[in-house]
Structure formats: C-alpha cells, structure tokens
Amino acid sequence: ELQLVESGGDLAQPGGSLTLSCTTSGFAFRQAGMNWYRQPPGKERELVARIFGSWNTTNYVDAVKGRFTISRDNNRATVTLQMNDLKIEDTAIYYCHTRIAGRAYWGQGTQVTVSS
C-alpha cells in the first residue's frame, strides 16, 4: 500500500523556521517526482515545491523562492521541506503528494501556523 506521512508542522513565529518531512512507502521512490502543496485557511490548495526523480531538479512557487528548500533522501524514501524566514501568509495545511501511474496520492497533511 502506498503511504505518505507528513510530520513537522507546528506553531512558529514570523521569521522562524520549520522542517517538514514526508515519509513514504509502497512505491519506487527513487523514480518518483515528489511535491509539497499547501492549503491556507479558506483558500484552494496550491503547489509549493517539487523535486523530480531524476537529477533532483526543483521548482518553487514564487512566494517561497529563496526561503523554502525541498530535498529528498532516496535511501530513506523521504522528502523534506525546509522552511526559513516564515511569514504569516505561510500558515496552511501542508501536504505531501506524488503521482504514480496517473493516480495522485496525498498524505494526511500537517498544520503550519505562523503567528506572533
């Protein structure tokens, strides 16, 4: 069974940092592109960052460029989102996502709240 399990969400102050992790199982992680999405309160879910299976190429939404870093550990089948210089508008539920054989898979989400 394919599983994506996020962890690391917490309450942080503006300017602070958090590290989100997604532990995976049940598929060929090394070949899979992995994504982090987020859904702010009352808004639609949006793609935040992605890392491709080959060459570890990464993409970011403009709002997080220079602050967030996505990385992967193929030996541990995990993907990490390092979030620095957090802003109030980063408050959201963060989801790990992948697409395998045309089907989308999501984790349960982890809450990130940025507040002073």
PyRosetta script that sets phi, psi and omega in degrees:
from pyrosetta import init, pose_from_sequence

init()
pose = pose_from_sequence("ELQLVESGGDLAQPGGSLTLSCTTSGFAFRQAGMNWYRQPPGKERELVARIFGSWNTTNYVDAVKGRFTISRDNNRATVTLQMNDLKIEDTAIYYCHTRIAGRAYWGQGTQVTVSS")
pose.set_psi(1, 130.1)
pose.set_omega(1, 178.4)
pose.set_phi(2, -74.4)
pose.set_psi(2, 130.8)
pose.set_omega(2, 178.9)
pose.set_phi(3, -134.8)
pose.set_psi(3, 141.4)
pose.set_omega(3, 172.7)
pose.set_phi(4, -127.8)
pose.set_psi(4, 122.2)
pose.set_omega(4, -177.0)
pose.set_phi(5, -127.4)
pose.set_psi(5, 114.7)
pose.set_omega(5, -179.8)
pose.set_phi(6, -89.1)
pose.set_psi(6, 153.4)
pose.set_omega(6, 173.6)
pose.set_phi(7, -153.5)
pose.set_psi(7, 164.5)
pose.set_omega(7, 174.6)
pose.set_phi(8, 107.7)
pose.set_psi(8, -11.2)
pose.set_omega(8, 178.4)
pose.set_phi(9, -64.5)
pose.set_psi(9, 146.5)
pose.set_omega(9, -175.5)
pose.set_phi(10, -166.9)
pose.set_psi(10, 179.9)
pose.set_omega(10, 172.0)
pose.set_phi(11, -89.9)
pose.set_psi(11, 131.1)
pose.set_omega(11, 179.8)
pose.set_phi(12, -136.3)
pose.set_psi(12, 155.5)
pose.set_omega(12, 176.4)
pose.set_phi(13, -87.4)
pose.set_psi(13, 154.1)
pose.set_omega(13, 173.9)
pose.set_phi(14, -54.2)
pose.set_psi(14, 136.5)
pose.set_omega(14, -176.3)
pose.set_phi(15, 88.2)
pose.set_psi(15, -8.5)
pose.set_omega(15, -178.7)
pose.set_phi(16, -83.8)
pose.set_psi(16, -174.1)
pose.set_omega(16, -177.1)
pose.set_phi(17, -132.9)
pose.set_psi(17, 150.3)
pose.set_omega(17, 172.0)
pose.set_phi(18, -143.3)
pose.set_psi(18, 152.9)
pose.set_omega(18, 175.5)
pose.set_phi(19, -122.2)
pose.set_psi(19, 120.1)
pose.set_omega(19, 176.3)
pose.set_phi(20, -98.8)
pose.set_psi(20, 142.3)
pose.set_omega(20, 176.9)
pose.set_phi(21, -125.6)
pose.set_psi(21, 147.3)
pose.set_omega(21, 175.2)
pose.set_phi(22, -127.0)
pose.set_psi(22, 113.6)
pose.set_omega(22, 178.1)
pose.set_phi(23, -95.6)
pose.set_psi(23, 129.2)
pose.set_omega(23, -173.3)
pose.set_phi(24, -120.6)
pose.set_psi(24, 161.6)
pose.set_omega(24, 174.7)
pose.set_phi(25, -161.9)
pose.set_psi(25, 159.4)
pose.set_omega(25, 172.1)
pose.set_phi(26, 90.9)
pose.set_psi(26, 9.1)
pose.set_omega(26, 176.5)
pose.set_phi(27, -155.5)
pose.set_psi(27, 171.0)
pose.set_omega(27, -177.9)
pose.set_phi(28, -79.2)
pose.set_psi(28, 87.3)
pose.set_omega(28, -171.6)
pose.set_phi(29, -59.8)
pose.set_psi(29, -40.6)
pose.set_omega(29, -173.8)
pose.set_phi(30, -58.2)
pose.set_psi(30, -32.0)
pose.set_omega(30, -176.8)
pose.set_phi(31, -91.7)
pose.set_psi(31, -7.3)
pose.set_omega(31, -171.1)
pose.set_phi(32, -91.5)
pose.set_psi(32, 136.2)
pose.set_omega(32, 166.9)
pose.set_phi(33, -73.6)
pose.set_psi(33, 139.8)
pose.set_omega(33, -178.2)
pose.set_phi(34, -124.7)
pose.set_psi(34, 143.1)
pose.set_omega(34, -174.3)
pose.set_phi(35, -132.3)
pose.set_psi(35, 151.2)
pose.set_omega(35, 167.0)
pose.set_phi(36, -113.6)
pose.set_psi(36, 126.7)
pose.set_omega(36, 172.8)
pose.set_phi(37, -113.2)
pose.set_psi(37, 164.8)
pose.set_omega(37, 171.5)
pose.set_phi(38, -143.8)
pose.set_psi(38, 153.3)
pose.set_omega(38, 177.2)
pose.set_phi(39, -130.5)
pose.set_psi(39, 102.9)
pose.set_omega(39, 177.2)
pose.set_phi(40, -69.1)
pose.set_psi(40, 160.4)
pose.set_omega(40, 179.6)
pose.set_phi(41, -57.0)
pose.set_psi(41, 127.0)
pose.set_omega(41, 176.4)
pose.set_phi(42, 74.2)
pose.set_psi(42, 8.7)
pose.set_omega(42, -178.0)
pose.set_phi(43, -123.3)
pose.set_psi(43, 170.4)
pose.set_omega(43, 179.2)
pose.set_phi(44, -80.0)
pose.set_psi(44, 157.0)
pose.set_omega(44, 177.0)
pose.set_phi(45, -68.5)
pose.set_psi(45, 140.2)
pose.set_omega(45, -178.7)
pose.set_phi(46, -134.6)
pose.set_psi(46, 149.1)
pose.set_omega(46, 176.3)
pose.set_phi(47, -74.1)
pose.set_psi(47, 130.8)
pose.set_omega(47, -179.4)
pose.set_phi(48, -103.5)
pose.set_psi(48, -48.2)
pose.set_omega(48, -175.7)
pose.set_phi(49, -156.4)
pose.set_psi(49, 151.6)
pose.set_omega(49, 177.1)
pose.set_phi(50, -141.9)
pose.set_psi(50, 150.8)
pose.set_omega(50, 176.6)
pose.set_phi(51, -135.5)
pose.set_psi(51, 128.8)
pose.set_omega(51, -174.9)
pose.set_phi(52, -87.2)
pose.set_psi(52, 157.0)
pose.set_omega(52, -176.6)
pose.set_phi(53, -67.6)
pose.set_psi(53, -33.4)
pose.set_omega(53, -179.0)
pose.set_phi(54, -101.7)
pose.set_psi(54, 135.7)
pose.set_omega(54, 173.8)
pose.set_phi(55, 69.6)
pose.set_psi(55, -2.5)
pose.set_omega(55, 180.0)
pose.set_phi(56, 55.0)
pose.set_psi(56, 33.6)
pose.set_omega(56, 174.8)
pose.set_phi(57, -64.0)
pose.set_psi(57, 139.3)
pose.set_omega(57, -178.1)
pose.set_phi(58, -123.9)
pose.set_psi(58, 151.9)
pose.set_omega(58, 173.2)
pose.set_phi(59, -134.6)
pose.set_psi(59, 149.7)
pose.set_omega(59, 179.5)
pose.set_phi(60, -136.7)
pose.set_psi(60, 148.5)
pose.set_omega(60, 169.3)
pose.set_phi(61, -69.4)
pose.set_psi(61, 148.6)
pose.set_omega(61, -174.4)
pose.set_phi(62, -55.7)
pose.set_psi(62, -35.1)
pose.set_omega(62, -174.1)
pose.set_phi(63, -64.3)
pose.set_psi(63, -19.5)
pose.set_omega(63, -177.2)
pose.set_phi(64, -116.0)
pose.set_psi(64, -1.9)
pose.set_omega(64, -179.5)
pose.set_phi(65, -58.1)
pose.set_psi(65, 133.2)
pose.set_omega(65, -179.5)
pose.set_phi(66, 85.6)
pose.set_psi(66, -10.1)
pose.set_omega(66, -179.8)
pose.set_phi(67, -116.3)
pose.set_psi(67, -35.8)
pose.set_omega(67, -177.9)
pose.set_phi(68, -107.5)
pose.set_psi(68, 147.4)
pose.set_omega(68, 176.3)
pose.set_phi(69, -135.2)
pose.set_psi(69, 124.7)
pose.set_omega(69, 175.5)
pose.set_phi(70, -99.2)
pose.set_psi(70, 140.1)
pose.set_omega(70, 179.0)
pose.set_phi(71, -147.7)
pose.set_psi(71, 166.8)
pose.set_omega(71, -178.9)
pose.set_phi(72, -139.2)
pose.set_psi(72, 150.0)
pose.set_omega(72, 174.1)
pose.set_phi(73, -120.1)
pose.set_psi(73, 102.6)
pose.set_omega(73, -175.8)
pose.set_phi(74, -68.8)
pose.set_psi(74, -24.9)
pose.set_omega(74, 178.8)
pose.set_phi(75, -72.8)
pose.set_psi(75, -33.9)
pose.set_omega(75, -179.2)
pose.set_phi(76, -100.4)
pose.set_psi(76, -2.7)
pose.set_omega(76, -179.5)
pose.set_phi(77, 54.9)
pose.set_psi(77, 46.4)
pose.set_omega(77, 178.7)
pose.set_phi(78, -126.5)
pose.set_psi(78, 153.1)
pose.set_omega(78, 174.2)
pose.set_phi(79, -128.2)
pose.set_psi(79, 137.9)
pose.set_omega(79, -172.8)
pose.set_phi(80, -122.2)
pose.set_psi(80, 144.9)
pose.set_omega(80, 172.9)
pose.set_phi(81, -122.3)
pose.set_psi(81, 108.6)
pose.set_omega(81, 176.3)
pose.set_phi(82, -88.7)
pose.set_psi(82, 121.7)
pose.set_omega(82, -176.1)
pose.set_phi(83, -117.1)
pose.set_psi(83, 116.5)
pose.set_omega(83, 179.7)
pose.set_phi(84, -116.0)
pose.set_psi(84, 162.4)
pose.set_omega(84, 178.3)
pose.set_phi(85, 49.1)
pose.set_psi(85, 51.4)
pose.set_omega(85, -176.2)
pose.set_phi(86, -62.2)
pose.set_psi(86, 145.0)
pose.set_omega(86, 179.0)
pose.set_phi(87, -119.6)
pose.set_psi(87, 158.6)
pose.set_omega(87, -179.5)
pose.set_phi(88, -56.7)
pose.set_psi(88, -35.1)
pose.set_omega(88, -178.4)
pose.set_phi(89, -73.7)
pose.set_psi(89, -3.5)
pose.set_omega(89, 173.0)
pose.set_phi(90, -81.6)
pose.set_psi(90, -7.6)
pose.set_omega(90, 178.2)
pose.set_phi(91, -59.4)
pose.set_psi(91, 124.2)
pose.set_omega(91, -175.9)
pose.set_phi(92, -177.8)
pose.set_psi(92, 168.8)
pose.set_omega(92, 164.8)
pose.set_phi(93, -89.1)
pose.set_psi(93, 128.6)
pose.set_omega(93, -178.1)
pose.set_phi(94, -104.1)
pose.set_psi(94, 132.0)
pose.set_omega(94, -175.9)
pose.set_phi(95, -120.8)
pose.set_psi(95, 138.9)
pose.set_omega(95, 169.7)
pose.set_phi(96, -88.1)
pose.set_psi(96, 141.8)
pose.set_omega(96, -174.0)
pose.set_phi(97, -147.0)
pose.set_psi(97, 145.4)
pose.set_omega(97, 168.4)
pose.set_phi(98, -147.7)
pose.set_psi(98, 164.3)
pose.set_omega(98, 177.8)
pose.set_phi(99, -127.1)
pose.set_psi(99, 121.9)
pose.set_omega(99, -177.9)
pose.set_phi(100, -125.4)
pose.set_psi(100, 124.7)
pose.set_omega(100, 179.5)
pose.set_phi(101, 51.8)
pose.set_psi(101, 41.7)
pose.set_omega(101, 175.5)
pose.set_phi(102, 79.9)
pose.set_psi(102, 1.2)
pose.set_omega(102, -179.1)
pose.set_phi(103, -111.7)
pose.set_psi(103, 136.3)
pose.set_omega(103, 178.9)
pose.set_phi(104, -87.5)
pose.set_psi(104, 138.6)
pose.set_omega(104, 176.9)
pose.set_phi(105, -125.4)
pose.set_psi(105, 139.2)
pose.set_omega(105, -177.0)
pose.set_phi(106, -127.8)
pose.set_psi(106, 148.2)
pose.set_omega(106, 167.7)
pose.set_phi(107, -81.1)
pose.set_psi(107, -177.7)
pose.set_omega(107, -177.1)
pose.set_phi(108, -83.3)
pose.set_psi(108, -13.1)
pose.set_omega(108, 179.1)
pose.set_phi(109, 94.7)
pose.set_psi(109, 153.4)
pose.set_omega(109, 175.7)
pose.set_phi(110, -137.4)
pose.set_psi(110, 134.8)
pose.set_omega(110, -173.0)
pose.set_phi(111, -83.9)
pose.set_psi(111, 128.1)
pose.set_omega(111, 171.6)
pose.set_phi(112, -116.0)
pose.set_psi(112, 122.9)
pose.set_omega(112, 178.4)
pose.set_phi(113, -122.8)
pose.set_psi(113, 123.2)
pose.set_omega(113, 178.9)
pose.set_phi(114, -111.6)
pose.set_psi(114, 115.8)
pose.set_omega(114, -175.5)
pose.set_phi(115, -155.8)
pose.set_psi(115, 147.4)
pose.set_omega(115, 175.5)
pose.set_phi(116, -92.9)
pose.dump_pdb("model.pdb")
